Every structure is written in structure tokens, then in C-alpha cells.
């Protein structure tokens, strides 16, 4: 193709490059994971962050139901709904702070050091909680807030690290691995607390270890992650951002177990370089007045970037989708179930705290198992059908449970079968969330934004997730106390509204081109087209299109041919 010739939009070029990469690297999926064993092993290790995140989600609601914890903290479970709601939700407030701080720390300190900082904060918070005594809940309050900062940071930095470390053909699988780690953490938290509940008995003689063990055991994976991550490779993307290009190339080669001049290594290196150049061009185009590199200019760049999500009509619609999808995800009631499952099951007539903890453990198992088919088949099902079906399943479960409670709550002893039926429908609810809104909500949020705004857009979605998580954890205990079955009717209606919102106001993002997304959101600015053109230009300038065999005669290719024609070795700036 002629130099500078147009080869199609940025997305089309990315598909062509992906095809060429697959020819060199092999198949994606399980075969890709096996052929990239080193990267996969590192990702499994880094996903300890997801395990910690998920474990913390499920653990606290379980220990709230323990006798000895009530004595030590002065919190008598959900009998004091406002207090128990605040103690639970304060972690989400801390996580929101952690997410916001993470954007700055990840770029300043690097991905690895950011993980270390998050683990240190997490451990400090856990130690403070473990010091709880004398009927004072101040330790729990302060400790969970600090732990939350660490959890919020880990929930963002670990997927980012895995995505930047992984070759593109297995990137989706490694993101799915993070989701599985979270649900696995939730599952084991239920069963660990179920086991420790028996230490010293379940009555007044219960040992302090019954709740201390579940709290402090979190230190093990956090310490292992914080210490071990220092021996892991640095993110190639972060090294490129720091101008350390040769280190970037060497790490890619090491992960691939190939020499640095291998064609596959060259392609991946140039992809990272092109993406960095693309982001610089986006910044220069949108905000030319803030390019002097000063602190104030960098601050303004970040601020104006976020502001553009609201001031442009098309971008505002995209942002509204991201925020509302995450709002509906949380108001399906999933974290109401995860945080307060033992109390929910007790209120459904299950006799004894041991039985309610056992029923809670099943929630963790079925949600974990339901996530697996979603990981494998969501690209075949599509986003909208999966979300709509999931919302309908969860809404029906809420309505059925509400009907059972309204009919039988005055005499559960006479309606034990009905109580167990309600428990089963809560398990079905967990399945409905696991295969739909759990993984798919994040996919939609990532896909609705144009290339140049995707990182900022996803951070807005994450912020909405944590703030609504806080609201759910804070409000639902009081709601249950005021209207035991009314809360299920409300959450069921939220599921119905969520399904209607997805059906009528959310586009199907599966397989959409950037131009089609512009049309769907009524964006007439041509933002996505312009972004795609800039990406194509960046690919051509660094020589990626040449390396992928898509076109010859890119600027880099021409320079090297000219130097070889004069018997010279290509200069370092052209071979980097």
C-alpha cells in the first residue's frame, strides 16, 4: 500500500493486527493460557488482590452474627440496623477514596509499588480491627475505613496490572480470572466463618478466636501479595510511559520467552508504543494549552479530561450509561445479600445461627459457579440479553421472597417449608447475578466510551459502583427493620427498572464499531472517527503497520531502508 494510505479505522486496523499476532502467537483462550504459562502464573498470583477483595466482601456480615464479636464490639448484629449498616458500609466509603487516589498513585509510583501501598493500608486496617475490645466499635469503624482504601485500590490496580502484562490474545481470560478470584474469595469467606463459628461453642462461651481468625487470616494473602509483587516484572505499559523503552521491550520478551528481536515481541512492543503516542496526540489535540509538563498543567489535563465526559452531549450519554448501569448493578440487592445473608436467613425462619451461616455458604458457591459460564459465553450471548435475563431472574426471586415473608413471617414454625423455599430463591438470585450483572456490567462500561476517554470513563463507572455499594450497605438494614418484605419488593422493582433501562436506553455494545457507537449515542462531533484516525497515524509512525505486514512504506520503514541503502545501521531512535 502506498505510504500514508488509509487502511481503515483504528478498530479495523487493531483487528488486522490481532489476526497477525495470532498467526505468530497461537490460539487465544485455554490454548493461549497454556502457551503463556509465565504470564498466566503471574496473573494468578496478582489475582490474590481479587481474592482479598472478595473475601472482605463476604466475611464481615458473617462475624456480625457471632456472640463474642457482639460483646467485643458492642454491636448486636442487625438489631441495631443503622450502626451495623454504617460499620459495614464504611469500607465502601474507604474503597471509593482508594479508587480515586489510585488514578494518581498508579501513574506516579507504578503498578507494583501501588499494589504494595494498597496491601500495607489493607493490613493496617485489619490489625486495627483485630484490636477490637471492651464493647467499643471505634476499632471496627476506623479499621474498616482504612482497609477499604486498600481494597478499593486493589480492585482497580490488579486488573490494570494483569491487562498490561498479558498478551492481547489472553487478556480477556485474565480479566475473567480476576472476577473468578473475587467470587472465590466471597465463597471461602462464608465457609471459613462457618467453621470458626464453632470455636468455643456458638453461645455465650464462644471464643474470641471465632471472629479474630476470619479477620486476621486476611493478612496472609495481603502480605504474600505485597511482598511477592516486588519480584514480579514491572508493567510494560508503565515503563513505556516513563520513557524506559528498552526495559519495556526486554520484559515483553521475557514474558513471551523469546529473544528481544523476535517478530512477536516487536509487534507487542510497537503496539504499546503506538498506544502511548496515541494518548499523547489526544491530549495535544484536546488541550494544547496544557502541554508544558508543569504540575498545574498536568492537574488541568486530568480535570478537563473528566469535564469533557459531561460537557459533550454524546459523551454525557455514554457517562450516564456507565453510571446508571453500575447503579442498577448495586441496587439489584447483591451486596445486601452478601453482607447480611446470615440475618436474612434467620429472618426466613432458619433456626440457629449455625444453619443461617451454612445457608450463606451456599450463596458463595452458586455465585462462583454461575460466573464460569458467563466468562465462557458472554461474547456469544451478547450484553443486553444477558443483563435483561439476569435482571428478570433476580426481580422474580425478590418478589417471590417478599410474598413468602408477607404470608408466613408471623409464624415461621408452622411454615418451615416456605422458609426453605425462600432460601432457595435467594440462592437462585445469586446465580442470576453471577452469570449476568456481575461480569457484564463492567464490560458495558468499558465498551461505551471512545478510545481516548475509556480510562476516565471506566473510573467514573467504578466510582458509581462504590458509592452505590455504600448506599446499599448503609440503607438496607434499616429498610429490613421497617419493612421486612418491603425491601424485597423495592429491590425487585429496581431489577425490573434496570431491565427496562437496558432494553430501551442501553445499546448492545457487542461487536459494534466506533462509528456505530457514535451513531447510537447521537454523537455528531466525529470524536470516535477522529480518535480512530489518530490511532492509525500513531500505528503508522512507530512502524506497527509495517511490522504487522499491513502496509509498507511507513515513515519508520522508509528511514530504515534509506539508511541501509547508504550502508548505515539504523539509528537507535528508529530501532527502539
N, C-alpha and C positions, 0 to 999 in steps of 0.2 A: 504494500500500500504506500501511497505517496506520503512523504513527510508531512506531518501535521494533518493528514486526512482524518476525517471524522469517522470513527468506528462504531458510533452508537453511544447511548447514555452510559453514565457511570455504573449503573446496576448491570447493564448488559455486558460491559467490559469485565466487571467483577465475576459474572457467571462464566465468561470465556476463560478468565484467569483460573477460576476454580476448577474448570474442566482440565486445563493444562496441568494444574497442580496435582489433581487426582491421577492423571496419567503417570506422574513421577512418583507420587507418594503411595498410591494404592487406594483401597476402598475406605469409605467412612464407616461409622457405626462400630460394631464389635471388632471387625477385622482391623479397623483403624486404631482402635484402642490397643489391640494386641501388638500391632506393629510399632506403636509409640509407647512401649511399656514404661520407659523412664518418665515421660511426661505424665502418663496416667498415674504412676506411683506418686509423683509429686502432688498431683491434683487430689488424690485420695488423702494424702497427708494434710494438705491445706484445708480440705473439707472438714477437718476437725472443728474449724470455725463454725460451720453449719451445724455440726453435732452439738456444740456448746450452746448455740443459739436455740436450737430446737429443744434441747434438754431443759434449758431455763424456762422456756415457754410452758412446758408441761409440769415441771416439778413443784412450783410454789403453791398452786392450787391444791396439790395433794397434801403438803405438810400443814396447810391451814386447817385441815380436818383432824390433826393429831392432838391428843390431850396434852402431852408435855409441851408442845410448841405453844399452845394456848396459855399455859402457865408462864412460860418463859417470856413471851412477847406481850401478854395482856390482850391478845386478840382472840376472841372466842368464835373463830370461823366466820361464817356468813351471817351469824346472829347480829353482828354489828356491820351491816352492809356497806355503809358509807366508808368506814375505816378500812374494812377488808378490800373494798374496791380501790381505795386510794393506795394502799400498800401494794396491791397487785399492779395497778396501772402506772405507778411512779417509775417502774422500769421502762415502760414505753416512752415516757417523757424524756428520760435519760437517753434512750435509744435515738429519739428524734434529734437531740443535741449531738449525739455521736455521728449521725448521718450527715448533719450539716458541717460539722468540723472535719469530717472525713475528706470532703472535697478539697480542702486546703492541705491537710496533712499528707494525703496520698501523693500529691504532686510535689510537695516540699521535701518530705522525708523519704519518699519512695515507698513502694508497696510493702516490702519486707519489714522495714522499720515501723511502718504504720500498724502492721499486724502485732508487732512486739508491744507497742504503746497500748493498743487495744487490749491485749492479754494482761498487761500489768494493771490497767484500770479495772478490768474484769476481776482479777484476783484480789485487788484491794477491796472491792465491793463485797466479794464473797467472804473475806476474812472479817470484815465489819459485821456482816450478817451473822456469822458464826459466834460472835461475841454477845449475842442477844441473851439477856438475863434480867431477873428481877421484875418481870412484868412490864418492861419498857419496850415499846415498838420503835423507838427512835433509831436503834441499830438497823432494824429492817428497812426503815424509811430511807435513811442515808445510804446504807449499803446497796440497796436495790437501785437507787438512782445512779450511783457510780458504776455498778455492774451494767446498768442499761446503756451507759455511754460506750462501754466496751462492746456490748452485744450489738448495738447499732452500727458501730464502726466495722465489726467483723462481718455483719450481714451484707455490707457493701464491698469491703476491700477483698474478701476471699474470692467471691465470684469474679471480681475485676482481675485479680492476680491469675486465677485459673484461665480466664478468657485470653489474657495477654500472653500467657505462657504456652497455650495449646496451639498446635497447628490448626488451620481453619476447618479441615475436614472432620475433626473430632470435637470442635468447640461446643457444639450443641450438646453432645453427650456429657461433656464435663460440667456444663451448666446444670444439666439434669442431675448429675451426681451431687451437686450442692443441694438441690431440692430433696433428693433422697436422704442426704445426711441430716437435713432438718427434720424430716418426718421420722427418721430412725431415732434421732435424739428425743423427740416427743414420746415415741413408743417406749424407749428404755427408761425414761424418767418415771413413767407410770408404774413399770414393773419393779424398779428399784425401790420406789417409795412404798409399794405394796409389800415388799419383803421387809424393809426396815421398820414398818409399822408394828411388827410383832416383837421388836426388841424391848424386853422388859414387860411385855404384855400390852394390850390395847386400851387398858383402863387407866386409873389414877396412878398405878405403879409404873407406867411406861417410862422407859429410859430416855434421857436427853439425846442419846445416840440415834434414836428413831428419826429425828429431823436433822440432827447435825451431820450424819453420814450423807444423806442426799444433797445437802447444801455444800459440804466441803469436798465431796467427790468430784465436783466440777473443776476443782483446782488441777486435777491430774491432766485432763486433755488440754486445758488452757496453758499450763506450764510446758507440757510437751510441745504444743504448737508454738508458743512464744520462743522457746529455746531452739527447737528444731528448724524453724523457718530461717534462722540465720545461716544455716548450712545449705539452704536451697538456692537455686540461681535467682538472680535479680530479674525483674520483668524486662524483656527486650524492648517493649514499648517505652517504659520509663527511661531506660538507658538512651534510647533514641531522642527522647525529649530533652535529655541532659546534654546532648551532643556527643555522647560516647558511642559512636557508630561501630567501631571495631569490636568493642565488648559485646554490643548487641549481636553482631554477626557471629561471634565466637559462641555465644550462649545458644543461639538458634542451631548452630552446627552441633554443639554438644548434646542438645536435646534430641536432635534427629540422628545422632551417632553417625554423622557424615563429615567429610572434610569441608572446610570453610568455602572452598571454591566449587562445591557441588551445585548443579543447576537448581535443585530444590531449595537449598539453603539460600542461593542468590535470589530466587523468586520471593521467598518469605521475607528476606531482609528488605528487598525493594518494596514489598507491599507495606511494611511498617514505615519505611522512609516516605513513600508516597502519601500515606495517611497523615503523617506529621506535616508534610508540605501542604497538603490539602487544608488542614486545620489552620495553618499559618495564613494561607491565602484567604480563607473565610474571614479571619479576624481582620486582615488588612482591607478587605473589601467592605466589611460592615462598619468597622470603626477605625478609619485611617488616622484619626486624631489621637489615638491612644497606642502608638507603636514605638514609643521611646524607651520602653523597658523599665520605667520607674515604677516604684511601688504604687503610687497613686494611679498611674495609667493601668497597671495590671488589675487593681481593685475596680476601676471603672469598667474595664473589659468584662470582668465577671458579672458586675452589676447590670451593665447594658445587655449582656447576653441573656440574662434571665428576664429582663424587662421586655425583650423582643418576643418572648413567649406570650405576652399579654397584649402588646400594642398592635401586632399584626392580626387581622381578623382570622385568617386561615390558621395561624399558629395558636391563636386563642382557642379555636375549636379543638385543635389537637390536644392542647393542655387540659381543656375541660374533659375530654375523653379520658386522659390519663388520671386526672384527679378523681373523677366520678367512678371509673372502673375500680380504683382502689378503695373508694368509699363504700361501694356496694360489696366489694370483697370482704371487708371487715364487718359490715352490717348484715352479712348472711348469718352472723352469730357464731362463727367458727371459734373465735377466741373466748367467747362466753362459755362454749362447751369445753375447750381445752383448759381454761383457767379454773372453772368451777365445777368440773364434772362430778367429783365426789358428793358435793352438796346437791347437785341436780338429781343424782341418782337416789340420794337419801330422801329427797322430797317426792320421789316417784314411788316411795314405799319399800325400797330395799332395806331390809333390817340389818343394822350394824354397819359400822364404818368400813369393816374389812370387805364386805360384799360390795359396797359402793366403790372402793378402791379397785377391786377386781374388775368391775364393770368398766371403770375408767381405763384400765389397761387394754381392754378390747378396742376402745376408741383409737388408741395409738396404733394397734396392729392393723386394723382395717384401713385407716387413713394411709399408712405406709404402703400397704399392698395396692391400694387404689391409685397411688401415684405412678406406679410402674407402667400400666398400660397407657396412661396419658403421655408419659415420656416417649413411648414407642410409637404411638399412633396419632398424636395431635396434629401432625402435618398432613395426615390423610383425612382426618375428621373435619378440619377447619376450626377456626377460633370461635366464631359466632355459634354454630350448632352445639359445640361442646359447652360453652358458657350458658347458653339458654337451657339445655337439658339439665345441666348441673343445678341451675337456679330453681327449675321446676321441681326437681327431686328434693332439694333442700327445703323449699317452701312447703311442699306437701307434707314432709316429715314434721315441720314446725306446726302446721295446722292440726295434724293428727295427734301430736303430743298435747297440744292445747286442749283438744276435745277430750282426751283421756283424763287430763288433770282436772278440767272443769267438771267432769262427770264423777270422778272417783276420789278426789283428794280428801273428802270428808271421812272416808273410811277405807283406807288402803288395805287394811287387814282382810276386808271382805272382797277385795278386788286385786289380789296379788298377780293374777294372770294379766290383768290390764296394765299393772305397773311394769311387768316384764315386757309387755308389748311396746310400751312407751320407750323402754330402754333399747329395744331392737331398732325402733325408728330413729333413735339418736345415733346408733351405730350406722344405719343406712345414710343418715345425714353426713356422717364423717366420710363415708365412701363417696357420696355425691360431691363433697368439697374436694376430696383428694384427686379425683380424675378431671376436675373442671377448673374451678376458680383458683385453686392453689397454684398450679403452674401456668394456666392460660392468661390470667390477668397480667402477669409480668410480661408475657410475650406480646400482648396487645400494646402495652405501654411502650415497649421498646420499638415496635414497628410503626406506630402512627407518626413519628417525628421524622423530618428530613435529616439527611446525614449530618449537616453542620450543627444541628440543635439536639441531636439524640442524647448525648451525655447529660445535658442540662435538663432535658425533658424527663428522662428516667429518674433523675434526682428529685424532681418535683413529685413524680409519682410515688417514690419511696417516702418522701416527706408526708404525703397524704396518707399513705399506708400506716405509718407510725402514729400520726395524730389521731386517726380514726380508731386505731388499736387502743390508744389511750382512752378515748371516749367510750368505747365499748366496755373495757375493763372497769372503768370508773362508774358507769351508769347502770349496768345490768344488775348488780346485786341489789340496789335499791328498788329497781324495777320488779325483780322477782318477789321482794318482800311486799311491795304494794299490790302487785297483781300477779299471782303465781302462774296463771296460764296466759295472762295478757301479754307477757313478754314474748311468748312463742307466737302469738298472733301478730305482734308488731314485727318480729324478725321474719316471719313468713311473708308478710306484706312487703318487706324490704326485698326479699328474694324475688317476689313477683314483679315489683317495680324494676329491679335490676334486670330481669329477663326482658321486660318491655323496653328498657333503655337500650339493651344490647340489640334487640331486634330492630327497633325503629331508628336509633340515633348513633349506633356504633358501626363503622364499616367493617367488612371482612378484610383483614389485612393479609391473609394467606395468599402468597403469590402475586401481590399487587406490585406494579412498577411504581417508581417515584412520581411519574406523570399522572398515573391513575389516582394516586393518593392525593395529589394536588386537586384534581377534579372532584374527588369525593368530599373534600373539606372546603370546596369553594375558594381555593387559594389561587387568585389570578395574578399573583406577583411573579410567578415563574420561579419561585425560590428553589424548588426541588430541581427544576431543569438547570438553573444556574449552578447549583451545588454539584450536580452530576457533571456539568461541563468542566468545572474547576477540578473535580476529582480525575477526570480523564486527562486534563492537562498535566496534573501532578504525576500521574502514572507515566505519561509520555516523557516528561522531563527527567525523571530518575532512571529511565530505561526499562521500566517494568513491562511495557507493551512489547518491547524488543525481546526481553528475556523470555517472555511467555510465547514468543513466536506469533503474536497477533499482528504486528506490523514491524517493518524495518525502516530505518532512517529516522528514528527519534533523535533528538539533539545529542543524547549521550552516545548513541551508536555512531552518528556522523563524526563526532570528535575523535572517537577511538579509531575509526577507520582512517581518518586523516593522519593521526599520529603514527599508526602502523605503516601507512604509505610512505612516510618520511623516515622510517626505520627507528622510530622512537617508541619507548614503552609508555603506555597510557599513564597519565599523571595520577597521583594518589587521590586528588579530588574527584576524578572520574571513576575510579575503581572502588571507592568507598561505598 
